[in-house]
Amino acid sequence: ILPPSHGVAVGKRRGPSRALRGRLLYYLPNPADALFSSSSSPPRVWREFVWGAIAGAFGEGMMHPVDTLKTRLQSQAIMSGAKAQKNIFQMVRTVWASDGLRGFYRGISPGVTGSLATGATYFGVIESTKTWLENNNPNLSGHWSHFIAGGIGDTLGSFIYVPCEVMKQRMQVQGSSKSWALNATKGNVSQSPGTQMYGYYNGMFHAGSSIWRDHGVKGLYAGYGSTLARDVPFAGLMV
């Protein structure tokens, strides 16, 4: 049985249905094998969109708690002025004591929405773009067509992914600086059970409308240039 990360690498090279198969074979081997082995029809663009969406949403749903811990660790110094939690285990304890299980899943709605839409766009565009390039530009066949298709797919997907990522990260760490500092800087976080760290955004649409009202389109696309600089070359190389 292959690890879940194998699904991501395979998806970049051979399509999202194989990426999803790689993940599901790890977690649910028997149902996944039956599902994918029964499909014998040739792949089509619409299937790449569907499987890309499913693979993206599945991966985000599985890894969101880890992403929340990462985001909280990276942002705690900004929120509280101190790096109180020095490792992931301390942050797990802090999140659990302050917000329980739901604290690990704050921001999952925009996270899954962004991954679902981006996965569909990314993989669907890759397949159609590669086919078009190879049919109309024989000199761009092989690695170059894959690189260009991956870059185009990721660029188009970023229009959806970046705003969802901004909303997700704000929801993961939302709350006033005072409430965050109260919890993050205490040696024993259980001293302040039930403290409301998430009283500002009550959902994805509230977060999006609030960011738009306060900061406009620039707020929703904060970090867009650096995201493209990081992800587009990576996407092109991994296809």
Secondary structure, DSSP 8 states (H G I E B T S, - for coil): ---HHHHHHHHHHH-HHHHHHHHHHHHSHHHHHHHHHT--S---HHHHHHHHHHHHHHHHHHHHHHHHHHHHHHHHHHHHSS----SHHHHHHHHHHHH-GGGGGTTHHHHHHHHHHHHHHHHHHHHHHHHHHHHH-GGGTTHHHHHHHHHHHHHHHHHHHHHHHHHHHHHHH-S-HHHHHHHHT-SSGGGSTT--S--S--SHHHHHHHHHHHHHHHHHTTTHHHHHHHHHHHHHHH-
